[in-house]
């Protein structure tokens, strides 16, 4: 199995590349995550083939890296939070009470 980077490694790379020379506002970091999700949607809409530059998998990876970077910056243990939320979700009713999406 391939090793996956950690939130600290994602944040270290961002720091090394100059993205933390000044304090990063939380709204800015959230917008950057959102932009990667929007790029994933566009990749899907354009039907970019798997493995090509800008395909949906690459854009989702960018979103995860930005989330991990932000979590490290804010000292959030994202693995703990994901596991806690997953356990909660397992207890939810089917379709969360018949929601459409």
C-alpha positions in Angstrom: 0.0 0.0 0.0 1.2 3.5 -0.8 2.1 5.8 2.0 0.0 8.9 2.2 1.3 12.3 3.2 0.3 13.8 6.5 -1.4 17.2 7.2 1.9 18.3 8.6 3.7 17.5 5.4 1.0 19.3 3.4 1.5 22.4 5.6 5.3 22.1 5.5 5.2 22.3 1.7 2.9 25.3 1.7 5.2 27.0 4.2 8.3 26.1 2.1 6.6 27.6 -1.0 5.9 31.0 0.7 2.2 30.6 1.4 2.5 31.5 5.1 4.8 34.5 5.0 1.8 36.4 6.4 -1.1 35.2 8.5 -3.7 33.3 6.4 -7.3 34.3 7.0 -9.7 31.4 7.5 -12.1 32.7 4.8 -9.3 32.7 2.3 -8.3 29.1 3.2 -11.9 27.9 2.9 -12.3 29.7 -0.5 -9.2 27.9 -1.8 -10.7 24.5 -0.7 -13.9 25.5 -2.4 -12.1 26.4 -5.6 -10.5 23.0 -5.8 -14.0 21.4 -5.4 -15.2 23.6 -8.2 -12.3 22.5 -10.4 -13.3 18.9 -9.7 -16.8 19.6 -10.8 -15.5 21.2 -14.0 -13.2 18.2 -14.6 -16.3 16.0 -14.4 -18.4 18.2 -16.6 -15.6 18.3 -19.2 -15.1 14.6 -18.9 -11.3 14.9 -18.6 -9.9 11.4 -18.9 -8.4 9.6 -15.9 -4.8 10.5 -15.4 -4.8 13.6 -17.6 -3.9 17.0 -16.2 -6.9 18.5 -14.3 -8.9 15.2 -14.1 -11.3 14.9 -11.2 -8.9 12.7 -9.1 -6.2 15.3 -9.3 -8.6 18.1 -8.3 -10.0 16.1 -5.4 -6.4 15.5 -4.2 -5.8 19.2 -4.3 -8.8 19.7 -2.1 -7.7 17.2 0.4 -4.2 18.7 0.5 -5.7 22.2 1.1 -7.9 20.7 3.9 -4.9 19.0 5.5 -2.8 22.2 5.2 -5.6 24.2 6.9 -6.1 21.7 9.6 -2.4 21.7 10.5 -2.3 25.5 10.4 -5.3 25.5 12.9 -4.0 22.6 15.0 -7.0 20.4 14.1 -6.5 16.6 14.4 -8.4 15.9 11.2 -7.9 12.1 11.5 -9.6 12.2 14.9 -12.4 14.4 13.6 -13.0 12.3 10.5 -13.2 9.1 12.6 -15.5 10.7 15.2 -17.8 12.0 12.4 -17.8 8.6 10.6 -19.0 6.9 13.8 -21.8 9.5 14.2 -22.8 9.0 10.5 -23.1 5.3 11.0 -25.9 5.9 13.5 -27.9 8.3 11.3 -31.2 7.1 9.8 -31.5 5.9 6.2 -31.0 9.0 3.9 -31.0 11.1 7.1 -34.7 11.1 7.3 -35.5 10.7 3.6 -33.6 13.7 2.3 -33.4 13.9 -1.5 -29.6 14.5 -1.6 
